[in-house]
Amino acid sequence: MNKSELIRKVSEENNIPLEEATVVVGTFIDSIKDSLSEGDRVEIRGFGSFKIKTYGGYTGRNPKTGEMVTVDPKILPFFRAGKELKEFLNK
């Protein structure tokens, strides 16, 4: 499922116009992004949680050429599925 399919589903399930569903889904996603960018953890009970992990820079090796390369530090989002979602998928 992609974003436009989610918007369509929200519109159909709640009998609201597509434009309104677009605003709802956009606001939901933007709220998660804003919270993560501020360093907060986002938990959606029964679904899972999002948090930010920070990885330090290091010196690595290009496996194709063997050349040493510097890998910059990075910040990446991390999702952990909640218990209810895991149980739902494994029933």
N, CA, C and O atoms as a DFTB+ gen file, in Angstrom:
364 C
 N C O
     1  1       0.844      -1.178       0.000
     2  2       0.000       0.000       0.000
     3  2       0.886       1.236       0.000
     4  3       1.842       1.328       0.770
     5  1       0.561       2.182      -0.868
     6  2       1.303       3.436      -0.882
     7  2       0.408       4.556      -0.327
     8  3      -0.730       4.312       0.074
     9  1       0.937       5.773      -0.310
    10  2       0.227       6.885       0.321
    11  2      -1.124       7.162      -0.358
    12  3      -2.123       7.381       0.327
    13  1      -1.160       7.155      -1.681
    14  2      -2.421       7.446      -2.371
    15  2      -3.454       6.348      -2.134
    16  3      -4.650       6.632      -2.058
    17  1      -3.010       5.108      -2.017
    18  2      -3.941       4.018      -1.698
    19  2      -4.478       4.169      -0.272
    20  3      -5.652       3.899      -0.020
    21  1      -3.627       4.598       0.654
    22  2      -4.062       4.838       2.030
    23  2      -5.093       5.961       2.068
    24  3      -6.102       5.856       2.764
    25  1      -4.844       7.025       1.327
    26  2      -5.779       8.153       1.280
    27  2      -7.133       7.681       0.742
    28  3      -8.177       8.030       1.293
    29  1      -7.114       6.897      -0.322
    30  2      -8.345       6.381      -0.895
    31  2      -9.105       5.507       0.114
    32  3     -10.327       5.596       0.229
    33  1      -8.370       4.671       0.834
    34  2      -8.973       3.778       1.837
    35  2      -9.605       4.586       2.969
    36  3     -10.723       4.288       3.390
    37  1      -8.904       5.600       3.466
    38  2      -9.439       6.456       4.532
    39  2     -10.707       7.156       4.039
    40  3     -11.688       7.255       4.777
    41  1     -10.690       7.635       2.810
    42  2     -11.850       8.300       2.227
    43  2     -13.046       7.365       2.142
    44  3     -14.156       7.733       2.524
    45  1     -12.820       6.160       1.642
    46  2     -13.911       5.192       1.481
    47  2     -14.452       4.703       2.816
    48  3     -15.667       4.629       3.003
    49  1     -13.561       4.368       3.746
    50  2     -13.977       3.807       5.041
    51  2     -14.750       4.804       5.902
    52  3     -15.592       4.413       6.711
    53  1     -14.459       6.096       5.723
    54  2     -15.076       7.117       6.566
    55  2     -16.067       8.000       5.824
    56  3     -16.577       8.973       6.378
    57  1     -16.338       7.659       4.572
    58  2     -17.287       8.421       3.751
    59  2     -16.982       9.919       3.766
    60  3     -17.870      10.744       3.981
    61  1     -15.720      10.254       3.537
    62  2     -15.317      11.653       3.464
    63  2     -14.712      11.910       2.089
    64  3     -14.233      10.983       1.436
    65  1     -14.734      13.171       1.646
    66  2     -14.149      13.478       0.331
    67  2     -12.655      13.159       0.297
    68  3     -11.967      13.198       1.317
    69  1     -12.179      12.846      -0.897
    70  2     -10.775      12.505      -1.093
    71  2      -9.848      13.623      -0.607
    72  3      -8.787      13.351      -0.046
    73  1     -10.247      14.868      -0.819
    74  2      -9.425      16.014      -0.399
    75  2      -9.273      16.051       1.121
    76  3      -8.199      16.351       1.641
    77  1     -10.357      15.745       1.819
    78  2     -10.311      15.741       3.287
    79  2      -9.447      14.584       3.797
    80  3      -8.685      14.746       4.751
    81  1      -9.567      13.432       3.165
    82  2      -8.738      12.283       3.546
    83  2      -7.258      12.586       3.283
    84  3      -6.390      12.152       4.041
    85  1      -6.975      13.322       2.224
    86  2      -5.594      13.712       1.911
    87  2      -5.021      14.572       3.034
    88  3      -3.869      14.397       3.431
    89  1      -5.826      15.499       3.540
    90  2      -5.390      16.362       4.645
    91  2      -5.153      15.534       5.905
    92  3      -4.163      15.740       6.606
    93  1      -6.055      14.601       6.193
    94  2      -5.939      13.767       7.398
    95  2      -4.665      12.941       7.353
    96  3      -3.890      12.944       8.309
    97  1      -4.442      12.234       6.254
    98  2      -3.251      11.379       6.130
    99  2      -1.982      12.229       6.132
   100  3      -0.990      11.868       6.765
   101  1      -2.015      13.350       5.428
   102  2      -0.850      14.244       5.396
   103  2      -0.507      14.782       6.768
   104  3       0.665      14.844       7.140
   105  1      -1.524      15.172       7.527
   106  2      -1.313      15.689       8.883
   107  2      -0.731      14.608       9.788
   108  3       0.167      14.869      10.588
   109  1      -1.254      13.390       9.651
   110  2      -0.761      12.258      10.446
   111  2       0.727      12.013      10.171
   112  3       1.528      11.903      11.099
   113  1       1.081      11.931       8.904
   114  2       2.475      11.663       8.530
   115  2       3.377      12.829       8.940
   116  3       4.467      12.614       9.471
   117  1       2.929      14.051       8.696
   118  2       3.735      15.220       9.073
   119  2       3.953      15.291      10.581
   120  3       5.025      15.691      11.035
   121  1       2.945      14.905      11.357
   122  2       3.083      14.917      12.816
   123  2       4.144      13.927      13.283
   124  3       4.929      14.226      14.183
   125  1       4.164      12.757      12.672
   126  2       5.196      11.765      13.008
   127  2       6.572      12.299      12.636
   128  3       7.509      12.207      13.430
   129  1       6.701      12.855      11.435
   130  2       7.987      13.396      10.995
   131  2       8.466      14.520      11.901
   132  3       9.641      14.576      12.262
   133  1       7.547      15.421      12.271
   134  2       7.912      16.540      13.147
   135  2       8.395      16.046      14.505
   136  3       9.402      16.531      15.021
   137  1       7.683      15.083      15.084
   138  2       8.081      14.543      16.388
   139  2       9.450      13.879      16.322
   140  3      10.287      14.074      17.203
   141  1       9.671      13.096      15.275
   142  2      10.976      12.436      15.129
   143  2      12.093      13.446      14.926
   144  3      13.185      13.278      15.469
   145  1      11.833      14.495      14.152
   146  2      12.877      15.501      13.915
   147  2      13.232      16.257      15.190
   148  3      14.335      16.788      15.311
   149  1      12.297      16.306      16.143
   150  2      12.560      16.945      17.435
   151  2      13.202      15.978      18.424
   152  3      13.497      16.354      19.558
   153  1      13.419      14.731      17.997
   154  2      14.059      13.748      18.857
   155  2      13.098      12.958      19.715
   156  3      13.524      12.179      20.567
   157  1      11.796      13.148      19.502
   158  2      10.793      12.432      20.289
   159  2      10.541      11.040      19.718
   160  3      10.803      10.773      18.545
   161  1      10.035      10.177      20.560
   162  2       9.615       8.835      20.168
   163  2       8.126       8.887      19.885
   164  3       7.390       9.573      20.594
   165  1       7.664       8.174      18.860
   166  2       6.242       8.147      18.516
   167  2       5.734       6.732      18.727
   168  3       6.250       5.786      18.131
   169  1       4.716       6.584      19.579
   170  2       4.150       5.266      19.840
   171  2       2.681       5.260      19.452
   172  3       1.910       6.119      19.881
   173  1       2.301       4.283      18.635
   174  2       0.910       4.088      18.258
   175  2       0.519       2.735      18.823
   176  3       0.865       1.694      18.264
   177  1      -0.198       2.754      19.925
   178  2      -0.538       1.513      20.645
   179  2      -1.243       0.531      19.721
   180  3      -2.140       0.901      18.964
   181  1      -0.825      -0.718      19.796
   182  2      -1.398      -1.768      18.975
   183  2      -0.770      -1.864      17.597
   184  3      -1.033      -2.814      16.860
   185  1       0.057      -0.891      17.244
   186  2       0.697      -0.888      15.927
   187  2       2.207      -0.969      16.049
   188  3       2.823      -1.913      15.555
   189  1       2.808       0.019      16.705
   190  2       4.259       0.016      16.863
   191  2       4.772       1.376      17.276
   192  3       3.998       2.284      17.580
   193  1       6.085       1.505      17.282
   194  2       6.693       2.771      17.678
   195  2       7.824       3.136      16.719
   196  3       8.488       2.278      16.138
   197  1       8.012       4.443      16.580
   198  2       9.073       5.000      15.760
   199  2      10.031       5.732      16.675
   200  3       9.610       6.392      17.625
   201  1      11.324       5.617      16.389
   202  2      12.315       6.410      17.107
   203  2      13.478       6.673      16.169
   204  3      13.571       6.096      15.086
   205  1      14.350       7.545      16.604
   206  2      15.522       7.913      15.816
   207  2      16.739       7.218      16.395
   208  3      16.929       7.191      17.611
   209  1      17.566       6.655      15.521
   210  2      18.842       6.083      15.942
   211  2      19.954       6.893      15.286
   212  3      19.886       7.227      14.103
   213  1      20.964       7.196      16.067
   214  2      22.103       7.958      15.577
   215  2      23.290       7.013      15.419
   216  3      23.643       6.271      16.336
   217  1      23.888       7.058      14.250
   218  2      25.041       6.216      13.958
   219  2      26.249       7.111      13.725
   220  3      26.177       8.069      12.957
   221  1      27.341       6.804      14.379
   222  2      28.560       7.586      14.215
   223  2      29.251       7.286      12.898
   224  3      29.009       6.252      12.276
   225  1      30.096       8.185      12.490
   226  2      30.877       7.979      11.280
   227  2      31.972       6.948      11.511
   228  3      32.381       6.701      12.645
   229  1      32.434       6.356      10.433
   230  2      33.505       5.364      10.543
   231  2      34.236       5.251       9.209
   232  3      33.781       5.767       8.188
   233  1      35.351       4.581       9.238
   234  2      36.098       4.330       8.017
   235  2      35.769       2.925       7.552
   236  3      35.951       1.954       8.286
   237  1      35.287       2.832       6.334
   238  2      34.919       1.533       5.781
   239  2      35.744       1.221       4.550
   240  3      36.663       1.956       4.189
   241  1      35.400       0.128       3.922
   242  2      36.124      -0.284       2.735
   243  2      35.128      -0.565       1.616
   244  3      34.134      -1.262       1.820
   245  1      35.401      -0.020       0.438
   246  2      34.587      -0.298      -0.736
   247  2      34.840      -1.750      -1.127
   248  3      35.965      -2.094      -1.489
   249  1      33.817      -2.617      -1.066
   250  2      34.043      -4.034      -1.328
   251  2      34.453      -4.336      -2.771
   252  3      35.081      -5.360      -3.039
   253  1      34.101      -3.451      -3.688
   254  2      34.426      -3.680      -5.097
   255  2      35.885      -3.346      -5.398
   256  3      36.571      -4.092      -6.096
   257  1      36.356      -2.209      -4.859
   258  2      37.710      -1.754      -5.178
   259  2      38.704      -1.963      -4.049
   260  3      39.914      -1.942      -4.273
   261  1      38.197      -2.167      -2.826
   262  2      39.087      -2.307      -1.680
   263  2      39.544      -0.973      -1.131
   264  3      40.269      -0.930      -0.137
   265  1      39.133       0.119      -1.759
   266  2      39.535       1.454      -1.342
   267  2      38.894       1.826      -0.007
   268  3      37.730       1.512       0.241
   269  1      39.667       2.499       0.852
   270  2      39.158       2.977       2.138
   271  2      38.273       4.203       1.884
   272  3      38.648       5.109       1.140
   273  1      37.093       4.213       2.515
   274  2      36.175       5.342       2.368
   275  2      35.698       5.774       3.748
   276  3      35.604       4.966       4.672
   277  1      35.400       7.065       3.869
   278  2      34.875       7.599       5.118
   279  2      33.355       7.633       5.013
   280  3      32.801       8.214       4.080
   281  1      32.689       7.009       5.972
   282  2      31.228       7.003       6.023
   283  2      30.813       8.052       7.046
   284  3      31.216       7.996       8.207
   285  1      30.001       9.008       6.602
   286  2      29.565      10.101       7.464
   287  2      28.593       9.608       8.535
   288  3      27.901       8.611       8.333
   289  1      28.540      10.307       9.677
   290  2      27.540       9.968      10.691
   291  2      26.140      10.175      10.102
   292  3      25.956      11.000       9.207
   293  1      25.163       9.430      10.603
   294  2      23.813       9.590      10.082
   295  2      22.771       9.347      11.159
   296  3      23.021       8.701      12.176
   297  1      21.602       9.889      10.893
   298  2      20.454       9.731      11.775
   299  2      19.387       9.024      10.947
   300  3      19.021       9.497       9.871
   301  1      18.886       7.893      11.444
   302  2      17.914       7.114      10.696
   303  2      16.694       6.795      11.555
   304  3      16.820       6.581      12.761
   305  1      15.509       6.762      10.935
   306  2      14.313       6.361      11.668
   307  2      14.316       4.852      11.867
   308  3      14.838       4.107      11.038
   309  1      13.733       4.414      12.961
   310  2      13.671       2.992      13.294
   311  2      12.251       2.681      13.731
   312  3      11.690       3.389      14.567
   313  1      11.662       1.627      13.172
   314  2      10.306       1.220      13.531
   315  2      10.355      -0.126      14.217
   316  3      11.032      -1.047      13.760
   317  1       9.629      -0.233      15.322
   318  2       9.501      -1.509      16.017
   319  2       8.021      -1.852      16.093
   320  3       7.224      -1.084      16.632
   321  1       7.659      -3.006      15.553
   322  2       6.259      -3.436      15.554
   323  2       5.799      -3.718      16.973
   324  3       6.557      -4.246      17.788
   325  1       4.549      -3.363      17.267
   326  2       3.959      -3.611      18.580
   327  2       3.494      -5.051      18.715
   328  3       3.382      -5.781      17.730
   329  1       3.229      -5.437      19.933
   330  2       2.821      -6.806      20.245
   331  2       1.558      -7.207      19.479
   332  3       1.503      -8.297      18.911
   333  1       0.545      -6.338      19.459
   334  2      -0.698      -6.666      18.783
   335  2      -0.505      -6.850      17.283
   336  3      -1.125      -7.733      16.690
   337  1       0.331      -6.046      16.664
   338  2       0.596      -6.179      15.231
   339  2       1.318      -7.495      14.951
   340  3       0.992      -8.195      13.992
   341  1       2.297      -7.829      15.788
   342  2       3.018      -9.088      15.618
   343  2       2.064     -10.280      15.749
   344  3       2.108     -11.218      14.952
   345  1       1.202     -10.223      16.771
   346  2       0.245     -11.322      16.968
   347  2      -0.749     -11.429      15.811
   348  3      -1.107     -12.531      15.395
   349  1      -1.188     -10.294      15.298
   350  2      -2.126     -10.277      14.165
   351  2      -1.494     -10.916      12.936
   352  3      -2.149     -11.677      12.224
   353  1      -0.236     -10.613      12.688
   354  2       0.446     -11.159      11.502
   355  2       0.805     -12.629      11.641
   356  3       0.976     -13.327      10.641
   357  1       0.920     -13.099      12.875
   358  2       1.340     -14.482      13.116
   359  2       0.209     -15.392      13.577
   360  3       0.469     -16.430      14.185
   361  1      -1.033     -15.027      13.305
   362  2      -2.137     -15.883      13.748
   363  2      -2.418     -16.985      12.764
   364  3      -3.317     -17.796      12.985
